[in-house]
Amino acid sequence: MAKTQTAPKSANALEGPAQALLSLSPLAGPQLHQFWEIQEKLLKETEAFTKHWFERRHTAARTALQATAAIFEKSPGDPAAAKVLRDWQMQSAERVSADIQEWIDLCTRSAEHVASGEAVANKETMDAVSETIKDAGHRHSTPV
């Protein structure tokens, strides 16, 4: 059986879908723009959160090393060793508390970014639709 050759796809292969998307630009444009604006804000917020989280983890590791060294310098049963451990645990609890507070703050700010971005996008979309409707009223065809 002979092989059939398919014609190479033209550069205009996406012309139909691209034109359809561009025809929606008064509607989709503001939504797409706000999506990427919100994305950028969320990335910055998350980057700041993870930076602080890793700083606290590094502090935990360094202070654990110091506490371990201090504990093993003491003689067995020395109450000072228990105090070193208790102090480290208290600092660790403070770090976990900071983690939780920053997580709550991150979630709150993220929700605010999404909500305000949606409000802006919706207003811009409605303005674009209103403008399109006004233009459509001025461009009517002559009846036959």
N, CA, C and O of each residue as an XYZ file, in Angstrom:
576
protein
N       0.843     -1.169      0.000
C       0.000      0.000      0.000
C       0.888      1.232      0.000
O       1.852      1.297      0.763
N       0.588      2.184     -0.822
C       1.414      3.384     -0.949
C       1.179      4.306      0.240
O       0.065      4.441      0.746
N       2.264      4.929      0.662
C       2.152      5.890      1.751
C       1.576      7.192      1.212
O       1.936      7.660      0.132
N       0.688      7.750      1.985
C       0.156      9.049      1.588
C       0.936     10.118      2.325
O       1.272      9.985      3.502
N       1.204     11.150      1.611
C       1.925     12.258      2.228
C       0.925     13.302      2.682
O      -0.034     13.638      1.988
N       1.183     13.782      3.841
C       0.324     14.852      4.327
C       0.992     16.173      4.021
O       2.212     16.307      4.117
N       0.210     17.112      3.666
C       0.762     18.431      3.373
C       1.253     19.055      4.669
O       0.619     18.917      5.715
N       2.387     19.742      4.592
C       2.873     20.377      5.809
C       1.881     21.431      6.279
O       1.249     22.122      5.481
N       1.766     21.531      7.586
C       0.845     22.521      8.148
C       1.389     23.910      7.866
O       2.585     24.172      7.993
N       0.500     24.771      7.490
C       0.924     26.132      7.173
C       1.158     26.914      8.454
O       0.789     26.494      9.551
N       1.770     28.038      8.276
C       2.015     28.919      9.419
C       0.700     29.466      9.952
O       0.637     29.974     11.071
N      -0.343     29.360      9.150
C      -1.652     29.879      9.556
C      -2.502     28.825     10.262
O      -3.700     29.028     10.456
N      -1.893     27.699     10.649
C      -2.653     26.617     11.276
C      -3.330     27.078     12.560
O      -4.400     26.578     12.908
N      -2.735     28.001     13.248
C      -3.326     28.499     14.494
C      -4.150     29.750     14.276
O      -4.653     30.353     15.224
N      -4.282     30.126     13.039
C      -4.985     31.362     12.753
C      -6.408     31.354     13.303
O      -6.834     32.335     13.914
N      -7.141     30.282     13.100
C      -8.516     30.206     13.592
C      -8.608     30.339     15.099
O      -9.302     31.229     15.591
N      -7.913     29.459     15.866
C      -7.974     29.575     17.331
C      -7.414     30.899     17.844
O      -7.945     31.478     18.791
N      -6.331     31.378     17.209
C      -5.741     32.640     17.665
C      -6.703     33.783     17.425
O      -6.860     34.662     18.272
N      -7.361     33.771     16.247
C      -8.316     34.834     15.969
C      -9.502     34.771     16.927
O     -10.023     35.801     17.354
N      -9.919     33.563     17.254
C     -11.029     33.418     18.198
C     -10.641     33.978     19.561
O     -11.432     34.660     20.213
N      -9.411     33.680     19.985
C      -8.949     34.194     21.273
C      -8.845     35.709     21.245
O      -9.261     36.383     22.187
N      -8.292     36.241     20.167
C      -8.136     37.690     20.078
C      -9.482     38.392     19.988
O      -9.628     39.518     20.464
N     -10.464     37.738     19.381
C     -11.785     38.360     19.312
C     -12.412     38.464     20.698
O     -13.299     39.290     20.914
N     -11.964     37.638     21.632
C     -12.452     37.701     23.009
C     -11.635     38.655     23.872
O     -11.905     38.795     25.065
N     -10.638     39.314     23.279
C      -9.719     40.117     24.083
C     -10.400     41.150     24.964
O      -9.909     41.406     26.063
N     -11.530     41.774     24.536
C     -12.165     42.680     25.496
C     -12.629     41.945     26.751
O     -12.690     42.528     27.833
N     -12.955     40.659     26.597
C     -13.413     39.881     27.746
C     -12.267     39.176     28.447
O     -12.181     39.197     29.675
N     -11.387     38.550     27.677
C     -10.327     37.732     28.263
C      -9.098     38.545     28.656
O      -8.373     38.170     29.577
N      -8.866     39.645     27.967
C      -7.664     40.437     28.225
C      -7.484     40.837     29.678
O      -6.437     40.560     30.263
N      -8.479     41.484     30.277
C      -8.337     41.879     31.682
C      -8.168     40.677     32.611
O      -7.410     40.739     33.578
N      -8.875     39.585     32.317
C      -8.770     38.387     33.154
C      -7.360     37.806     33.080
O      -6.763     37.469     34.102
N      -6.836     37.693     31.862
C      -5.484     37.144     31.693
C      -4.430     38.043     32.330
O      -3.502     37.572     32.987
N      -4.593     39.340     32.121
C      -3.625     40.283     32.710
C      -3.625     40.166     34.235
O      -2.559     40.090     34.846
N      -4.805     40.151     34.852
C      -4.879     40.057     36.302
C      -4.377     38.712     36.812
O      -3.786     38.640     37.889
N      -4.606     37.645     36.048
C      -4.081     36.337     36.441
C      -2.578     36.413     36.638
O      -2.056     35.941     37.648
N      -1.873     37.011     35.664
C      -0.415     37.074     35.751
C       0.051     38.080     36.795
O       1.100     37.888     37.410
N      -0.714     39.150     37.006
C      -0.386     40.092     38.083
C      -0.478     39.389     39.436
O       0.413     39.513     40.276
N      -1.566     38.651     39.630
C      -1.771     37.923     40.888
C      -0.691     36.864     41.057
O      -0.151     36.689     42.149
N      -0.377     36.155     39.970
C       0.660     35.117     40.015
C       1.981     35.699     40.517
O       2.647     35.094     41.357
N       2.355     36.857     40.010
C       3.604     37.500     40.423
C       3.577     37.852     41.916
O       4.562     37.643     42.624
N       2.456     38.383     42.384
C       2.332     38.730     43.805
C       2.415     37.487     44.687
O       3.088     37.493     45.718
N       1.729     36.423     44.278
C       1.753     35.186     45.065
C       3.151     34.581     45.111
O       3.569     34.053     46.141
N       3.859     34.656     44.015
C       5.235     34.131     43.996
C       6.132     34.919     44.946
O       6.946     34.333     45.660
N       5.989     36.236     44.958
C       6.795     37.062     45.872
C       6.463     36.747     47.329
O       7.357     36.623     48.165
N       5.167     36.620     47.623
C       4.741     36.306     48.992
C       5.292     34.949     49.435
O       5.805     34.811     50.545
N       5.181     33.960     48.563
C       5.635     32.612     48.898
C       7.150     32.566     49.044
O       7.673     31.869     49.913
N       7.843     33.299     48.204
C       9.306     33.346     48.304
C       9.745     33.934     49.646
O      10.670     33.422     50.277
N       9.088     34.997     50.076
C       9.419     35.608     51.372
C       9.139     34.632     52.510
O       9.944     34.501     53.432
N       7.990     33.943     52.445
C       7.651     32.975     53.489
C       8.704     31.876     53.569
O       9.193     31.572     54.657
N       9.060     31.276     52.435
C      10.012     30.162     52.465
C      11.395     30.630     52.898
O      12.119     29.889     53.562
N      11.771     31.860     52.526
C      13.072     32.393     52.962
C      13.127     32.442     54.497
O      14.099     31.997     55.106
N      12.077     32.984     55.103
C      12.042     33.073     56.576
C      11.961     31.685     57.212
O      12.580     31.439     58.248
N      11.205     30.783     56.597
C      11.086     29.421     57.124
C      12.447     28.742     57.138
O      12.820     28.126     58.137
N      13.197     28.846     56.038
C      14.525     28.231     55.992
C      15.489     28.889     56.978
O      16.326     28.208     57.569
N      15.380     30.191     57.159
C      16.232     30.860     58.159
C      15.965     30.282     59.548
O      16.898     30.042     60.314
N      14.698     30.060     59.867
C      14.372     29.484     61.177
C      14.865     28.039     61.286
O      15.306     27.625     62.359
N      14.802     27.280     60.222
C      15.312     25.895     60.254
C      16.827     25.880     60.452
O      17.350     25.044     61.188
N      17.530     26.805     59.794
C      18.979     26.887     59.993
C      19.307     27.280     61.432
O      20.235     26.741     62.035
N      18.544     28.214     61.968
C      18.740     28.609     63.373
C      18.495     27.416     64.285
O      19.238     27.204     65.243
N      17.470     26.645     64.000
C      17.159     25.460     64.817
C      18.328     24.472     64.793
O      18.705     23.924     65.829
N      18.890     24.251     63.620
C      20.006     23.296     63.508
C      21.237     23.809     64.252
O      21.885     23.060     64.983
N      21.556     25.094     64.060
C      22.738     25.655     64.746
C      22.577     25.619     66.260
O      23.500     25.237     66.980
N      21.398     26.019     66.742
C      21.201     26.043     68.193
C      21.108     24.629     68.767
O      21.475     24.403     69.921
N      20.620     23.677     67.971
C      20.597     22.281     68.432
C      22.025     21.769     68.607
O      22.323     21.063     69.570
N      22.900     22.127     67.676
C      24.313     21.733     67.818
C      24.929     22.339     69.072
O      25.641     21.666     69.817
N      24.649     23.611     69.293
C      25.186     24.283     70.479
C      24.620     23.664     71.759
O      25.348     23.447     72.727
N      23.309     23.383     71.751
C      22.675     22.795     72.942
C      23.232     21.402     73.207
O      23.494     21.041     74.354
N      23.411     20.624     72.151
C      23.953     19.271     72.314
C      25.360     19.321     72.914
O      25.692     18.566     73.828
N      26.171     20.224     72.380
C      27.533     20.361     72.912
C      27.497     20.775     74.383
O      28.246     20.240     75.200
N      26.626     21.726     74.717
C      26.536     22.192     76.107
C      26.033     21.093     77.033
O      26.503     20.972     78.165
N      25.083     20.293     76.562
C      24.536     19.212     77.392
C      25.601     18.172     77.687
O      25.710     17.702     78.820
N      26.388     17.807     76.686
C      27.377     16.752     76.879
C      28.634     17.231     77.589
O      29.482     16.422     77.964
N      28.761     18.545     77.777
C      29.862     19.069     78.593
C      29.541     18.931     80.083
O      30.434     18.916     80.930
N      28.258     18.831     80.375
C      27.824     18.721     81.768
C      27.974     17.273     82.240
O      28.025     16.344     81.435
N      28.042     17.110     83.524
C      28.094     15.750     84.073
C      26.685     15.174     84.087
O      25.710     15.919     84.183
N      26.569     13.845     83.992
C      25.243     13.229     84.003
C      24.457     13.641     85.250
O      24.984     13.636     86.362
N      23.193     13.997     85.043
C      22.331     14.375     86.159
C      22.446     15.840     86.548
O      21.758     16.282     87.468
N      23.292     16.598     85.879
C      23.462     18.027     86.186
C      22.196     18.777     85.757
O      21.785     18.690     84.600
N      21.574     19.516     86.695
C      20.361     20.261     86.347
C      20.598     21.303     85.252
O      19.653     21.705     84.573
N      21.822     21.737     85.076
C      22.126     22.721     84.032
C      21.882     22.131     82.638
O      21.504     22.847     81.711
N      22.102     20.823     82.503
C      21.863     20.168     81.213
C      20.366     20.212     80.871
O      19.997     20.448     79.721
N      19.525     19.988     81.855
C      18.080     20.041     81.630
C      17.646     21.460     81.251
O      16.746     21.642     80.432
N      18.293     22.459     81.855
C      17.969     23.855     81.534
C      18.352     24.176     80.093
O      17.604     24.861     79.395
N      19.500     23.693     79.640
C      19.926     23.913     78.252
C      18.891     23.320     77.298
O      18.495     23.959     76.324
N      18.463     22.104     77.586
C      17.477     21.445     76.735
C      16.142     22.188     76.759
O      15.518     22.387     75.716
N      15.710     22.593     77.944
C      14.451     23.328     78.061
C      14.507     24.641     77.290
O      13.550     25.003     76.606
N      15.615     25.347     77.397
C      15.766     26.616     76.684
C      15.689     26.400     75.168
O      15.051     27.173     74.454
N      16.342     25.347     74.693
C      16.306     25.072     73.255
C      14.874     24.730     72.811
O      14.421     25.171     71.755
N      14.181     23.949     73.622
C      12.803     23.586     73.283
C      11.894     24.810     73.259
O      11.008     24.910     72.411
N      12.108     25.730     74.175
C      11.304     26.962     74.195
C      11.558     27.778     72.921
O      10.622     28.281     72.300
N      12.824     27.899     72.545
C      13.159     28.633     71.314
C      12.569     27.923     70.094
O      12.120     28.565     69.144
N      12.577     26.597     70.135
C      12.008     25.817     69.039
C      10.507     26.057     68.939
O       9.976     26.206     67.839
N       9.826     26.096     70.067
C       8.387     26.370     70.082
C       8.102     27.772     69.532
O       7.109     27.973     68.832
N       8.958     28.727     69.843
C       8.799     30.088     69.314
C       8.963     30.092     67.792
O       8.253     30.817     67.094
N       9.895     29.287     67.279
C      10.085     29.202     65.828
C       8.858     28.587     65.154
O       8.421     29.060     64.105
N       8.309     27.544     65.751
C       7.109     26.918     65.196
C       5.945     27.905     65.228
O       5.160     27.976     64.282
N       5.837     28.654     66.302
C       4.789     29.671     66.407
C       4.953     30.723     65.302
O       3.968     31.144     64.695
N       6.177     31.140     65.048
C       6.447     32.100     63.969
C       6.085     31.498     62.614
O       5.554     32.191     61.747
N       6.373     30.200     62.431
C       5.995     29.511     61.187
C       4.484     29.598     60.970
O       4.018     29.937     59.883
N       3.741     29.289     62.010
C       2.277     29.270     61.910
C       1.748     30.678     61.632
O       0.874     30.862     60.785
N       2.281     31.667     62.350
C       1.808     33.042     62.154
C       2.117     33.526     60.734
O       1.273     34.151     60.092
N       3.310     33.239     60.253
C       3.649     33.660     58.893
C       2.816     32.923     57.857
O       2.469     33.497     56.825
N       2.487     31.655     58.114
C       1.645     30.889     57.194
C       0.241     31.511     57.115
O      -0.321     31.664     56.031
N      -0.304     31.860     58.267
C      -1.628     32.492     58.297
C      -1.582     33.827     57.551
O      -2.484     34.145     56.775
N      -0.531     34.595     57.791
C      -0.376     35.882     57.102
C      -0.260     35.684     55.587
O      -0.858     36.429     54.811
N       0.511     34.676     55.176
C       0.669     34.372     53.746
C      -0.685     34.044     53.126
O      -1.030     34.571     52.069
N      -1.447     33.181     53.776
C      -2.761     32.795     53.251
C      -3.699     33.994     53.178
O      -4.446     34.138     52.211
N      -3.668     34.846     54.186
C      -4.530     36.028     54.209
C      -4.169     36.991     53.084
O      -5.039     37.451     52.344
N      -2.876     37.290     52.963
C      -2.446     38.208     51.898
C      -2.727     37.621     50.517
O      -3.112     38.346     49.599
N      -2.540     36.322     50.368
C      -2.803     35.678     49.078
C      -4.276     35.787     48.704
O      -4.613     36.088     47.559
N      -5.140     35.543     49.664
C      -6.581     35.670     49.409
C      -6.935     37.115     49.047
O      -7.776     37.353     48.180
N      -6.293     38.074     49.710
C      -6.535     39.488     49.400
C      -6.094     39.809     47.973
O      -6.796     40.514     47.249
N      -4.927     39.291     47.568
C      -4.436     39.530     46.204
C      -5.413     38.973     45.174
O      -5.732     39.636     44.187
N      -5.882     37.759     45.411
C      -6.810     37.122     44.467
C      -8.120     37.904     44.403
O      -8.620     38.190     43.315
N      -8.671     38.248     45.551
C      -9.955     38.955     45.581
C      -9.854     40.324     44.919
O     -10.715     40.685     44.117
N      -8.820     41.086     45.240
C      -8.701     42.420     44.642
C      -8.390     42.327     43.155
O      -8.871     43.145     42.371
N      -7.593     41.340     42.758
C      -7.300     41.156     41.334
C      -8.539     40.789     40.552
O      -8.736     41.268     39.435
N      -9.382     39.939     41.131
C     -10.634     39.559     40.473
C     -11.556     40.764     40.344
O     -12.212     40.938     39.317
N     -11.612     41.590     41.371
C     -12.476     42.771     41.318
C     -12.017     43.722     40.213
O     -12.837     44.252     39.464
N     -10.705     43.934     40.115
C     -10.165     44.804     39.069
C     -10.446     44.207     37.696
O     -10.882     44.916     36.789
N     -10.198     42.911     37.537
C     -10.426     42.255     36.241
C     -11.896     42.329     35.848
O     -12.212     42.576     34.684
N     -12.795     42.117     36.799
C     -14.225     42.182     36.497
C     -14.650     43.588     36.080
O     -15.452     43.750     35.160
N     -14.116     44.602     36.755
C     -14.444     45.977     36.381
C     -13.914     46.286     34.990
O     -14.620     46.871     34.168
N     -12.667     45.893     34.722
C     -12.089     46.141     33.400
C     -12.867     45.395     32.318
O     -13.063     45.922     31.223
N     -13.304     44.191     32.612
C     -14.089     43.418     31.647
C     -15.419     44.097     31.373
O     -15.827     44.223     30.219
N     -16.090     44.531     32.415
C     -17.378     45.201     32.238
C     -17.215     46.506     31.462
O     -18.053     46.835     30.622
N     -16.144     47.252     31.736
C     -15.880     48.482     30.987
C     -15.656     48.165     29.506
O     -16.158     48.874     28.633
N     -14.898     47.093     29.227
C     -14.630     46.708     27.841
C     -15.911     46.267     27.143
O     -16.128     46.598     25.977
N     -16.756     45.524     27.846
C     -18.024     45.074     27.260
C     -18.907     46.287     26.975
O     -19.515     46.370     25.908
N     -18.984     47.216     27.906
C     -19.789     48.425     27.706
C     -19.301     49.199     26.487
O     -20.103     49.680     25.687
N     -17.999     49.313     26.353
C     -17.404     50.022     25.227
C     -17.715     49.293     23.913
O     -18.016     49.933     22.905
N     -17.645     47.983     23.923
C     -17.946     47.186     22.734
C     -19.409     47.353     22.338
O     -19.724     47.458     21.152
N     -20.294     47.377     23.316
C     -21.722     47.550     23.038
C     -21.984     48.937     22.451
O     -22.775     49.078     21.518
N     -21.321     49.961     22.998
C     -21.472     51.318     22.457
C     -21.020     51.361     21.004
O     -21.702     51.925     20.149
N     -19.851     50.754     20.730
C     -19.325     50.728     19.361
C     -20.260     49.976     18.428
O     -20.441     50.381     17.280
N     -20.854     48.891     18.900
C     -21.751     48.086     18.070
C     -22.999     48.890     17.705
O     -23.551     48.711     16.619
N     -23.435     49.749     18.573
C     -24.606     50.574     18.302
C     -24.348     51.597     17.216
O     -25.279     52.013     16.527
N     -23.107     52.010     17.051
C     -22.741     52.997     16.042
C     -22.473     52.348     14.692
O     -22.544     53.012     13.657
N     -22.172     51.079     14.696
C     -21.840     50.379     13.452
C     -22.933     49.373     13.131
O     -22.812     48.194     13.463
N     -23.971     49.819     12.503
C     -25.030     48.878     12.145
C     -25.111     48.810     10.626
O     -24.687     49.720      9.913
N     -25.652     47.734     10.174
C     -25.752     47.551      8.725
C     -27.048     48.170      8.219
O     -28.014     48.349      8.960
N     -27.031     48.483      6.955
C     -28.206     49.040      6.318
C     -29.120     47.894      5.932
O     -28.670     46.944      5.292
N     -30.401     47.955      6.306
C     -31.301     46.859      5.942
C     -31.479     46.778      4.422
O     -31.426     47.795      3.731
N     -31.685     45.589      3.921
C     -31.839     45.376      2.489
C     -33.264     45.524      2.081
O     -33.587     45.379      0.902
